[in-house]
Structure formats: C-alpha cells, structure tokens
C-alpha cells in the first residue's frame, strides 16, 4: 500500500478484479471491483483488455531501459497506438497518416 500511496493521487479511480489484496484501495480513492466470473458470463465489459494493454506496454517499456517522467504521457500514447494497431503494418499506417496516402508505396 505504501507504493500505491507514493505513486497515486488521493481520489484516484482504481479498477481491479476481486482479489482480496485490493480491498484497501478504497482508502486512496474510488475502487471498482470487477468480478470476472459474473462479468464474463453476462458478456459485459471486463478488465482483461486493460490487463492485456499493460502487459504489452510493460514489455515494450522494458526495452527503453527507462522513461523520462516528463515524457511518460507521450510514451503511453505511443503504446496505446501500437496496441490498438498491433495486427497491422504500423509503418505503412504511419506513412499513410503523415502523407495522406501520397508517401512511398510499401507492401
């Protein structure tokens, strides 16, 4: 809990599964528990997408060997873009975005 206190702001919103160790999060802000067992059964949104994103982002961040605190939002936005387009040719997609389809042809 000391790490959470150091790295979050009072009043933060936490989304977790129902693991008992997360019970004390309510002292730092809003804590929304998502019961995976019932959520999956009913077909509602669940936390697995977020867990997948953070797993992906942590693996990529590790390759940077450290990230400047001031630039963290930009790195996070890059990870969001890469995660959302992870099954596409990102180079071609960026060229198309930058040049509006007038850039070099890639295959």
N, C-alpha and C positions, 0 to 999 in steps of 0.2 A: 504494500500500500504506500510505502514511502516513495517509491519510484513514481507511482501514479500522481501523488501529491506534488512532486517536483516537476513533472512534465505535463501537467494539465492545468487548466484554469478552473477555478471554482465556478460551478454552474454548467460545466461541460455536459454533453449528452453521450451516454455510452450505450451501445447495442451489443449484447453478448448472448451466448447461449445460456442455459440454466445451470452451468457448472457452479457448485457451491462456493468456490473461492471468489466469485464475483459479487457475492452478496453485499459486501461492504462498500461497493462503488457508490451507493446512494448517498453516502456522506460527502461526495465530491460533486454531485450534480444529478441529473436525471439518468436513471438506469432502466433501460427497456430490455427485458429478457425475452428471448425468442425460443420457445420450446420447439425444437426441430422435429420431435416426434409427431406433434399435432400439426405443425405448420406444413410439413411435407404431405401429410395425409389429406389436408384440405386444399393443397395447391396454391397457397398464398406465397407472398414474397418471403424469402428466408435469408439467413446470414451467409450461406455458402458462397454466394457471388462475391461478397466482401472479403471473406477468408481467402478465396482464390486470388483476388486482386492483390491483397497484402503479401501473400506467398510469392506471387510473381514479382511485385515491386521490391520486396526484400532481397530476392535473389539477384535482381538487376542492380540494386543499390550497393550490394556487397562488391560488385565488380568495380565500382567507382572508388573504393578504398577511402571513403569519407565524403561527406557532402557539406558544403558551406551552409551554415544555418540561414543566412540571408537569402540564399537561392533555393532553399528547400521547396517552396511553393512551385517554382518552375520545374524542378526535378519531378515533383509529384504530378504535375500536369503532363509532363512528358510520359511518365509511367501510365497515366490514365489513357493517353492517346495510344501508346504502344499496346496496352492491354486490350483496349476496345478494337484494335485492328491487328491483333496478333496472328490472325489467319490470312492476312493479306500481304501483298508485296508493299511494304511500308515505303521503300524508296520510290517506287512508281507513284504511290499515293501522294507523297510529299511533292514530287515533281509536278504532278497534276494540280495540286493545291497552289503551289508557288507560281507556276507558269500558265495556269488555266488551260492545260492540255496542249500548250504550244512548245513545251520543252522537248528535250531529246526523247526519242522513242525508246522505251525499254520493253523487254519481253520477260 
